Amino acid sequence: MSDVVADAAQRLRQAGVGNPRLDARLLWAFAQKSLALFESLVARRAAREPLAYIVGHKEFWSLDFAVGPGVLIPRPDSETLIGELRRTFADHTAPLAILDLGTGSGALLVAALGEYPNAHGVGIDLSPEALGWARRNVAAHRLEHRATLIESGWLEEASPGFDAVLCNPPYIATADIAGLEPEVARHEPLSALDGGPDGLAAYRALAPRIGRLLKPAGRAILELGAGQAEAVAALLGAEGLQIERIAADLAGIPRSIAVRRPPAGT
């Protein structure tokens, strides 16, 4: 069936799909060599439906996550937040309380709880569709006893007292969304992408809340869009949060910012 896969790869290439040969091979394997199913999958991919939505899963932090319409697809860039969490809290036996704001698929929350077996976490998302995927992933990783999922706006009042807050906020400037790859612009939830006119709207809303959610000396780690590190650091610093570290992703782009609530009495 090599000719079938090669032909599909050519069709995907003509449709503007990146890595068309790899996608064709993955779809052939997913179709379990059913030609009729394979043809329908290739047609969906040629229409620029995300591969992760078609096959129904995506790897993140070497873990498998179920994904589909209504939830942001986990990206390798976001693994920077888990790396920084590990760096910040070196004791992996610590009974941390972790909050994931805008949990989406639950990828950050599940990955964090996997690194800290004595931790408990809360994932908040306003989207019932996204939370459906998060519940599925929490259950798949057998974390129901340590993870609580709440349907709520992330800026509504949440109980304070977290050791760590993780957040991948929407940070793409509104005018830039139409120019994104069709897989993103046409299919992934706008609420998880649109960061307002300058991409910083979510950070402005989050900055005054973070300190109230953290324990004294607690940390928050937020994902950054390209070129946003300086502006976000200024917003967070203006609220009295101590900037601890800005970390780059594998491409060398500043991708996360870690801040600390000052200890009590300072």
Secondary structure, DSSP 8 states (H G I E B T S, - for coil): -HHHHHHHHHHHHHTT-SSHHHHHHHHHHHTTT-HHHHHHHHHHHHTT--HHHHHTEEEETTEEEE--TTS----GGGHHHHHHHHHH---TT---EEEEET-TTSHHHHHHHHH-TT-EEEEEES-HHHHHHHHHHHHHTT-TTTEEEEES-TTS-----EEEEEE----B-GGGGGGS-HIIIIIS-GGGTB--TTS-HHHHHHHHHHHHHEEEEEEEEEE--TT-HHHHHHHHHTTT-EEEEEEE-TTS-EEEEEEE---TT-
